[in-house]
Amino acid sequence: MDGFRVNSVGFFVGRESLYWVILESQSDERIELKSIEKIPYPEPLDFKNCISQDNRLKIFNILQKFPIEILENKKVNLAIDSTLAYIVKLPVDKNLHPEELKDHLNWEFSQHFYNEKPENYSIAFHPITLSPDKTFDSIIFLSIQKTILNFFKYLFEDSGIKLKVTDVDHFSAETLCRIVYPEFSFSNNFLISFKSNFLEFSLIQSGVLTNYRKVTFNNHEEILNYFEKDLVPVIKSMKNKIGKIYIWGESLKNRLVEELNSIIPVEVVMINPFRNFIINKKVLNSPVYENFHEFTAACGIAFRR
């Protein structure tokens, strides 16, 4: 169609389902959500043995249903569950030079991964900058086994699809929030990703990622207890300078959002990844659209270049 083009495609390999979104940009720079899909696996993926043949068959069989003919260059972006990555906030000496920092990261790697070689991992870090002189005293350290990245690369290639950008879902959600919620980058906000047995927290202060942590839980009551006993005091200690809490997750339910809003002094927002998008009737009437927050990672990674 004149004035339209396939802009990007984003996949999210969740624990319970495979998700994808297909976006198109218009000449006026608005985005249209052309298609979304959520297809559950016969049973959840085994993340403890990610590269198993069983996982491969589950994902491969679903990929055969993707309309590959819509791809102009047969390239898509992929978000993977952060359960498959190692992410931690680490202190560092703010006076380290770039080369010294590289050595420090290798040392940190050896402390966290005994008998493993750094060359077998994809390692990245994000400096946390708070001071006016732009120095930093901590980093967010992220590593993923290259065997896992190659597992997805070759799996998609066997389906005739090339991966352009790969990232973990929590940071894909951050990308999404910066795009669809303008206020997200101009105030202090929490971003929370709900997983099967843990929560991921990021604190975004005036558009800058300043903190990250994981919190494990065993049941619904432990989640509510953590928010009431641990997070609420943090918010109050910041003199209520938190704008909102943005949340999403594969298994996140509306009921939990309502409960959190009853105990937290700031608004808890279930992320709408398609906020202000043009959405056709076919998508709106799709049963998977009802839980649109589940597409947060797939939509966020779709915007990566």
Summary of the structure (lengths in Angstrom):
residues: 305
radius of gyration: 19.8
end to end distance: 23.2
largest distance: 56.6
contacts: 907
relative contact order: 0.17
helix: 37%
strand: 34%
